[in-house]
Amino acid sequence: MKVVKEAVLRTVEKGVGEKWSEEMKGAWSEAYDQLANAIQAEMNIEAAEVHS
C-alpha cells in the first residue's frame, strides 16, 4: 500500500506545482492514511460478515 500512497502524493505534488510544501505533503499523507484505514476497516467488517 505504500507504493500507492507514494504514487498519490507524487501525483498531487505534480498537480499542485510550486504551491507544494512539506506541510501540504503531511496533510495529504494523513488524509490518505485515514482513508486507507477506513477502507480496510470496512473490508474487515464485510469479510467477517461473510465468514460468520
PyMOL Python script that loads the backbone (N, CA, C, O; Angstrom):
from pymol import cmd

cmd.read_pdbstr("""\
ATOM      1  N   MET A   1       0.811  -1.192   0.000  1.00  0.00           N
ATOM      2  CA  MET A   1       0.000   0.000   0.000  1.00  0.00           C
ATOM      3  C   MET A   1       0.861   1.265   0.000  1.00  0.00           C
ATOM      4  O   MET A   1       0.420   2.329  -0.432  1.00  0.00           O
ATOM      5  N   LYS A   2       2.074   1.132   0.483  1.00  0.00           N
ATOM      6  CA  LYS A   2       2.972   2.288   0.499  1.00  0.00           C
ATOM      7  C   LYS A   2       3.253   2.786  -0.914  1.00  0.00           C
ATOM      8  O   LYS A   2       3.403   3.989  -1.131  1.00  0.00           O
ATOM      9  N   VAL A   3       3.324   1.871  -1.869  1.00  0.00           N
ATOM     10  CA  VAL A   3       3.582   2.269  -3.255  1.00  0.00           C
ATOM     11  C   VAL A   3       2.443   3.143  -3.769  1.00  0.00           C
ATOM     12  O   VAL A   3       2.673   4.148  -4.443  1.00  0.00           O
ATOM     13  N   VAL A   4       1.229   2.756  -3.447  1.00  0.00           N
ATOM     14  CA  VAL A   4       0.062   3.530  -3.883  1.00  0.00           C
ATOM     15  C   VAL A   4       0.078   4.909  -3.228  1.00  0.00           C
ATOM     16  O   VAL A   4      -0.175   5.918  -3.887  1.00  0.00           O
ATOM     17  N   LYS A   5       0.374   4.947  -1.943  1.00  0.00           N
ATOM     18  CA  LYS A   5       0.415   6.225  -1.224  1.00  0.00           C
ATOM     19  C   LYS A   5       1.449   7.157  -1.859  1.00  0.00           C
ATOM     20  O   LYS A   5       1.166   8.331  -2.097  1.00  0.00           O
ATOM     21  N   GLU A   6       2.627   6.641  -2.127  1.00  0.00           N
ATOM     22  CA  GLU A   6       3.674   7.466  -2.736  1.00  0.00           C
ATOM     23  C   GLU A   6       3.258   7.952  -4.120  1.00  0.00           C
ATOM     24  O   GLU A   6       3.555   9.085  -4.499  1.00  0.00           O
ATOM     25  N   ALA A   7       2.576   7.104  -4.868  1.00  0.00           N
ATOM     26  CA  ALA A   7       2.104   7.497  -6.196  1.00  0.00           C
ATOM     27  C   ALA A   7       1.057   8.608  -6.094  1.00  0.00           C
ATOM     28  O   ALA A   7       1.065   9.550  -6.886  1.00  0.00           O
ATOM     29  N   VAL A   8       0.166   8.492  -5.125  1.00  0.00           N
ATOM     30  CA  VAL A   8      -0.846   9.535  -4.925  1.00  0.00           C
ATOM     31  C   VAL A   8      -0.173  10.852  -4.543  1.00  0.00           C
ATOM     32  O   VAL A   8      -0.507  11.905  -5.087  1.00  0.00           O
ATOM     33  N   LEU A   9       0.769  10.789  -3.612  1.00  0.00           N
ATOM     34  CA  LEU A   9       1.458  12.008  -3.187  1.00  0.00           C
ATOM     35  C   LEU A   9       2.219  12.663  -4.344  1.00  0.00           C
ATOM     36  O   LEU A   9       2.199  13.887  -4.480  1.00  0.00           O
ATOM     37  N   ARG A  10       2.885  11.863  -5.173  1.00  0.00           N
ATOM     38  CA  ARG A  10       3.611  12.421  -6.320  1.00  0.00           C
ATOM     39  C   ARG A  10       2.649  13.048  -7.325  1.00  0.00           C
ATOM     40  O   ARG A  10       2.937  14.097  -7.901  1.00  0.00           O
ATOM     41  N   THR A  11       1.508  12.399  -7.528  1.00  0.00           N
ATOM     42  CA  THR A  11       0.517  12.920  -8.472  1.00  0.00           C
ATOM     43  C   THR A  11      -0.035  14.259  -7.999  1.00  0.00           C
ATOM     44  O   THR A  11      -0.152  15.203  -8.780  1.00  0.00           O
ATOM     45  N   VAL A  12      -0.375  14.333  -6.709  1.00  0.00           N
ATOM     46  CA  VAL A  12      -0.883  15.591  -6.162  1.00  0.00           C
ATOM     47  C   VAL A  12       0.200  16.666  -6.229  1.00  0.00           C
ATOM     48  O   VAL A  12      -0.078  17.816  -6.571  1.00  0.00           O
ATOM     49  N   GLU A  13       1.430  16.287  -5.900  1.00  0.00           N
ATOM     50  CA  GLU A  13       2.534  17.247  -5.954  1.00  0.00           C
ATOM     51  C   GLU A  13       2.685  17.834  -7.358  1.00  0.00           C
ATOM     52  O   GLU A  13       2.856  19.044  -7.511  1.00  0.00           O
ATOM     53  N   LYS A  14       2.623  16.991  -8.368  1.00  0.00           N
ATOM     54  CA  LYS A  14       2.724  17.475  -9.750  1.00  0.00           C
ATOM     55  C   LYS A  14       1.561  18.398 -10.096  1.00  0.00           C
ATOM     56  O   LYS A  14       1.739  19.406 -10.780  1.00  0.00           O
ATOM     57  N   GLY A  15       0.375  18.047  -9.620  1.00  0.00           N
ATOM     58  CA  GLY A  15      -0.803  18.853  -9.911  1.00  0.00           C
ATOM     59  C   GLY A  15      -0.775  20.209  -9.227  1.00  0.00           C
ATOM     60  O   GLY A  15      -1.226  21.207  -9.790  1.00  0.00           O
ATOM     61  N   VAL A  16      -0.243  20.242  -8.010  1.00  0.00           N
ATOM     62  CA  VAL A  16      -0.197  21.484  -7.233  1.00  0.00           C
ATOM     63  C   VAL A  16       0.942  22.384  -7.699  1.00  0.00           C
ATOM     64  O   VAL A  16       0.836  23.610  -7.670  1.00  0.00           O
ATOM     65  N   GLY A  17       2.019  21.760  -8.123  1.00  0.00           N
ATOM     66  CA  GLY A  17       3.147  22.544  -8.638  1.00  0.00           C
ATOM     67  C   GLY A  17       3.903  23.276  -7.557  1.00  0.00           C
ATOM     68  O   GLY A  17       4.239  22.702  -6.521  1.00  0.00           O
ATOM     69  N   GLU A  18       4.172  24.551  -7.799  1.00  0.00           N
ATOM     70  CA  GLU A  18       5.001  25.359  -6.905  1.00  0.00           C
ATOM     71  C   GLU A  18       4.393  25.562  -5.518  1.00  0.00           C
ATOM     72  O   GLU A  18       5.116  25.896  -4.580  1.00  0.00           O
ATOM     73  N   LYS A  19       3.114  25.374  -5.373  1.00  0.00           N
ATOM     74  CA  LYS A  19       2.453  25.555  -4.077  1.00  0.00           C
ATOM     75  C   LYS A  19       2.712  24.388  -3.124  1.00  0.00           C
ATOM     76  O   LYS A  19       2.409  24.478  -1.934  1.00  0.00           O
ATOM     77  N   TRP A  20       3.268  23.298  -3.642  1.00  0.00           N
ATOM     78  CA  TRP A  20       3.537  22.109  -2.837  1.00  0.00           C
ATOM     79  C   TRP A  20       4.525  22.443  -1.721  1.00  0.00           C
ATOM     80  O   TRP A  20       5.509  23.149  -1.940  1.00  0.00           O
ATOM     81  N   SER A  21       4.250  21.925  -0.520  1.00  0.00           N
ATOM     82  CA  SER A  21       5.127  22.177   0.619  1.00  0.00           C
ATOM     83  C   SER A  21       5.154  20.932   1.500  1.00  0.00           C
ATOM     84  O   SER A  21       4.362  20.009   1.309  1.00  0.00           O
ATOM     85  N   GLU A  22       6.060  20.914   2.454  1.00  0.00           N
ATOM     86  CA  GLU A  22       6.119  19.790   3.398  1.00  0.00           C
ATOM     87  C   GLU A  22       4.833  19.722   4.221  1.00  0.00           C
ATOM     88  O   GLU A  22       4.364  18.633   4.552  1.00  0.00           O
ATOM     89  N   GLU A  23       4.269  20.870   4.548  1.00  0.00           N
ATOM     90  CA  GLU A  23       3.015  20.910   5.295  1.00  0.00           C
ATOM     91  C   GLU A  23       1.887  20.271   4.479  1.00  0.00           C
ATOM     92  O   GLU A  23       1.092  19.492   5.003  1.00  0.00           O
ATOM     93  N   MET A  24       1.833  20.611   3.204  1.00  0.00           N
ATOM     94  CA  MET A  24       0.815  20.045   2.335  1.00  0.00           C
ATOM     95  C   MET A  24       1.026  18.540   2.181  1.00  0.00           C
ATOM     96  O   MET A  24       0.064  17.771   2.188  1.00  0.00           O
ATOM     97  N   LYS A  25       2.280  18.123   2.040  1.00  0.00           N
ATOM     98  CA  LYS A  25       2.590  16.699   1.934  1.00  0.00           C
ATOM     99  C   LYS A  25       2.116  15.969   3.184  1.00  0.00           C
ATOM    100  O   LYS A  25       1.528  14.891   3.092  1.00  0.00           O
ATOM    101  N   GLY A  26       2.371  16.551   4.342  1.00  0.00           N
ATOM    102  CA  GLY A  26       1.929  15.934   5.590  1.00  0.00           C
ATOM    103  C   GLY A  26       0.417  15.805   5.668  1.00  0.00           C
ATOM    104  O   GLY A  26      -0.105  14.782   6.110  1.00  0.00           O
ATOM    105  N   ALA A  27      -0.282  16.847   5.238  1.00  0.00           N
ATOM    106  CA  ALA A  27      -1.750  16.827   5.275  1.00  0.00           C
ATOM    107  C   ALA A  27      -2.307  15.773   4.322  1.00  0.00           C
ATOM    108  O   ALA A  27      -3.221  15.031   4.683  1.00  0.00           O
ATOM    109  N   TRP A  28      -1.760  15.703   3.105  1.00  0.00           N
ATOM    110  CA  TRP A  28      -2.216  14.701   2.151  1.00  0.00           C
ATOM    111  C   TRP A  28      -1.875  13.294   2.622  1.00  0.00           C
ATOM    112  O   TRP A  28      -2.658  12.362   2.433  1.00  0.00           O
ATOM    113  N   SER A  29      -0.714  13.144   3.230  1.00  0.00           N
ATOM    114  CA  SER A  29      -0.300  11.846   3.742  1.00  0.00           C
ATOM    115  C   SER A  29      -1.252  11.377   4.841  1.00  0.00           C
ATOM    116  O   SER A  29      -1.666  10.218   4.859  1.00  0.00           O
ATOM    117  N   GLU A  30      -1.592  12.275   5.746  1.00  0.00           N
ATOM    118  CA  GLU A  30      -2.521  11.936   6.822  1.00  0.00           C
ATOM    119  C   GLU A  30      -3.904  11.604   6.269  1.00  0.00           C
ATOM    120  O   GLU A  30      -4.539  10.649   6.715  1.00  0.00           O
ATOM    121  N   ALA A  31      -4.366  12.381   5.310  1.00  0.00           N
ATOM    122  CA  ALA A  31      -5.676  12.126   4.706  1.00  0.00           C
ATOM    123  C   ALA A  31      -5.691  10.760   4.016  1.00  0.00           C
ATOM    124  O   ALA A  31      -6.663  10.013   4.132  1.00  0.00           O
ATOM    125  N   TYR A  32      -4.622  10.439   3.306  1.00  0.00           N
ATOM    126  CA  TYR A  32      -4.528   9.139   2.646  1.00  0.00           C
ATOM    127  C   TYR A  32      -4.567   8.021   3.678  1.00  0.00           C
ATOM    128  O   TYR A  32      -5.291   7.041   3.502  1.00  0.00           O
ATOM    129  N   ASP A  33      -3.795   8.159   4.756  1.00  0.00           N
ATOM    130  CA  ASP A  33      -3.760   7.127   5.793  1.00  0.00           C
ATOM    131  C   ASP A  33      -5.141   6.916   6.413  1.00  0.00           C
ATOM    132  O   ASP A  33      -5.553   5.779   6.641  1.00  0.00           O
ATOM    133  N   GLN A  34      -5.848   8.000   6.682  1.00  0.00           N
ATOM    134  CA  GLN A  34      -7.188   7.892   7.264  1.00  0.00           C
ATOM    135  C   GLN A  34      -8.149   7.190   6.308  1.00  0.00           C
ATOM    136  O   GLN A  34      -8.930   6.335   6.725  1.00  0.00           O
ATOM    137  N   LEU A  35      -8.092   7.549   5.036  1.00  0.00           N
ATOM    138  CA  LEU A  35      -8.953   6.916   4.051  1.00  0.00           C
ATOM    139  C   LEU A  35      -8.623   5.433   3.908  1.00  0.00           C
ATOM    140  O   LEU A  35      -9.524   4.594   3.883  1.00  0.00           O
ATOM    141  N   ALA A  36      -7.335   5.109   3.812  1.00  0.00           N
ATOM    142  CA  ALA A  36      -6.924   3.711   3.678  1.00  0.00           C
ATOM    143  C   ALA A  36      -7.355   2.896   4.896  1.00  0.00           C
ATOM    144  O   ALA A  36      -7.804   1.759   4.753  1.00  0.00           O
ATOM    145  N   ASN A  37      -7.222   3.467   6.089  1.00  0.00           N
ATOM    146  CA  ASN A  37      -7.642   2.765   7.301  1.00  0.00           C
ATOM    147  C   ASN A  37      -9.152   2.546   7.326  1.00  0.00           C
ATOM    148  O   ASN A  37      -9.615   1.482   7.738  1.00  0.00           O
ATOM    149  N   ALA A  38      -9.912   3.529   6.895  1.00  0.00           N
ATOM    150  CA  ALA A  38     -11.370   3.401   6.864  1.00  0.00           C
ATOM    151  C   ALA A  38     -11.792   2.321   5.865  1.00  0.00           C
ATOM    152  O   ALA A  38     -12.683   1.522   6.152  1.00  0.00           O
ATOM    153  N   ILE A  39     -11.162   2.298   4.712  1.00  0.00           N
ATOM    154  CA  ILE A  39     -11.477   1.284   3.706  1.00  0.00           C
ATOM    155  C   ILE A  39     -11.125  -0.102   4.233  1.00  0.00           C
ATOM    156  O   ILE A  39     -11.905  -1.043   4.083  1.00  0.00           O
ATOM    157  N   GLN A  40      -9.945  -0.230   4.853  1.00  0.00           N
ATOM    158  CA  GLN A  40      -9.524  -1.524   5.390  1.00  0.00           C
ATOM    159  C   GLN A  40     -10.471  -2.001   6.487  1.00  0.00           C
ATOM    160  O   GLN A  40     -10.824  -3.179   6.532  1.00  0.00           O
ATOM    161  N   ALA A  41     -10.882  -1.101   7.365  1.00  0.00           N
ATOM    162  CA  ALA A  41     -11.815  -1.459   8.431  1.00  0.00           C
ATOM    163  C   ALA A  41     -13.134  -1.964   7.849  1.00  0.00           C
ATOM    164  O   ALA A  41     -13.683  -2.960   8.321  1.00  0.00           O
ATOM    165  N   GLU A  42     -13.635  -1.287   6.837  1.00  0.00           N
ATOM    166  CA  GLU A  42     -14.893  -1.715   6.205  1.00  0.00           C
ATOM    167  C   GLU A  42     -14.733  -3.072   5.536  1.00  0.00           C
ATOM    168  O   GLU A  42     -15.627  -3.915   5.610  1.00  0.00           O
ATOM    169  N   MET A  43     -13.610  -3.281   4.891  1.00  0.00           N
ATOM    170  CA  MET A  43     -13.365  -4.575   4.251  1.00  0.00           C
ATOM    171  C   MET A  43     -13.291  -5.684   5.294  1.00  0.00           C
ATOM    172  O   MET A  43     -13.779  -6.789   5.054  1.00  0.00           O
ATOM    173  N   ASN A  44     -12.687  -5.407   6.449  1.00  0.00           N
ATOM    174  CA  ASN A  44     -12.607  -6.395   7.518  1.00  0.00           C
ATOM    175  C   ASN A  44     -13.987  -6.740   8.061  1.00  0.00           C
ATOM    176  O   ASN A  44     -14.271  -7.901   8.353  1.00  0.00           O
ATOM    177  N   ILE A  45     -14.841  -5.735   8.196  1.00  0.00           N
ATOM    178  CA  ILE A  45     -16.215  -5.966   8.670  1.00  0.00           C
ATOM    179  C   ILE A  45     -16.964  -6.836   7.671  1.00  0.00           C
ATOM    180  O   ILE A  45     -17.620  -7.804   8.057  1.00  0.00           O
ATOM    181  N   GLU A  46     -16.870  -6.500   6.402  1.00  0.00           N
ATOM    182  CA  GLU A  46     -17.565  -7.286   5.362  1.00  0.00           C
ATOM    183  C   GLU A  46     -17.039  -8.714   5.313  1.00  0.00           C
ATOM    184  O   GLU A  46     -17.820  -9.653   5.158  1.00  0.00           O
ATOM    185  N   ALA A  47     -15.736  -8.892   5.442  1.00  0.00           N
ATOM    186  CA  ALA A  47     -15.152 -10.236   5.422  1.00  0.00           C
ATOM    187  C   ALA A  47     -15.639 -11.035   6.624  1.00  0.00           C
ATOM    188  O   ALA A  47     -15.924 -12.226   6.495  1.00  0.00           O
ATOM    189  N   ALA A  48     -15.741 -10.407   7.782  1.00  0.00           N
ATOM    190  CA  ALA A  48     -16.218 -11.099   8.989  1.00  0.00           C
ATOM    191  C   ALA A  48     -17.677 -11.516   8.825  1.00  0.00           C
ATOM    192  O   ALA A  48     -18.073 -12.590   9.278  1.00  0.00           O
ATOM    193  N   GLU A  49     -18.471 -10.674   8.181  1.00  0.00           N
ATOM    194  CA  GLU A  49     -19.891 -10.997   7.967  1.00  0.00           C
ATOM    195  C   GLU A  49     -20.039 -12.167   7.009  1.00  0.00           C
ATOM    196  O   GLU A  49     -20.918 -13.009   7.191  1.00  0.00           O
ATOM    197  N   VAL A  50     -19.198 -12.227   6.000  1.00  0.00           N
ATOM    198  CA  VAL A  50     -19.252 -13.306   5.026  1.00  0.00           C
ATOM    199  C   VAL A  50     -18.871 -14.629   5.676  1.00  0.00           C
ATOM    200  O   VAL A  50     -19.447 -15.667   5.350  1.00  0.00           O
ATOM    201  N   HIS A  51     -17.917 -14.603   6.581  1.00  0.00           N
ATOM    202  CA  HIS A  51     -17.411 -15.830   7.188  1.00  0.00           C
ATOM    203  C   HIS A  51     -18.140 -16.222   8.453  1.00  0.00           C
ATOM    204  O   HIS A  51     -17.752 -17.193   9.103  1.00  0.00           O
ATOM    205  N   SER A  52     -19.198 -15.491   8.829  1.00  0.00           N
ATOM    206  CA  SER A  52     -19.923 -15.865  10.057  1.00  0.00           C
ATOM    207  C   SER A  52     -21.212 -16.577   9.752  1.00  0.00           C
ATOM    208  O   SER A  52     -21.939 -16.958  10.669  1.00  0.00           O
TER     209      SER A  52
END
""", "prot")
cmd.dss("prot")
cmd.show_as("cartoon", "prot")
cmd.util.cbc("prot")
cmd.orient("prot")
